[in-house]
Structure formats: structure tokens, C-alpha cells
Amino acid sequence: MDKVVVTVVGKDRLGILAKTCTYLADNGINILDISQTIVRDYFNMMMIVDVSGSAKSFDEIGSDLARVGVELGLRIRCQKEEIFERMHRV
């Protein structure tokens, strides 16, 4: 399993979850865990996904999702799970 942390942050609007998840499904990426919240008008989502079923590289997935974020007017960022854990260790 090749786990990646995907974060989505920005002003809430219609279609964020649908467009993000459609990209993942279309590219063979499985969502393992997901959490989302809306505080006032701001959307925040964090997903743990398995990219081992995708034909695309980590860099391609990250670039594609960043473009999806631009289309939606928000920021989508991908990090490999092991790097994310090391960066957020207390």
C-alpha cells in the first residue's frame, strides 16, 4: 500500500468533494480515511488515500490535484504519509 495525505483548504463552494473524489476514482486511487469540516465559510478536508492502484506517479497526482484546486478556487496538497508523519512529530 502506498499512502498519501491529501489536504483541501479554501472557501466553501458547491462541488469540492464531488470533483476531488471523481478525480481520485477515475485514477484508481482509493480513499482509506476522510475527515472534513466547514468553519463559517471555510472548507477543510484531509484524506488518507492509497495510490498503489494508480498508473500515475506521485508527482503527476499532486500536479493534477493542484490543478483541480485552482479550478475550484482552493488549495489541494499531497504529501507522502511517511513525510507527513515526520514533519508533524512532536
Secondary structure, DSSP 8 states (H G I E B T S, - for coil): --EEEEEEEEE--TTHHHHHHHHHHHTT-EEEEEEEEEETTEEEEEEEEE-TT-SS-HHHHHHHHHHHHHHHTEEEEEEEHHHHHHHT--
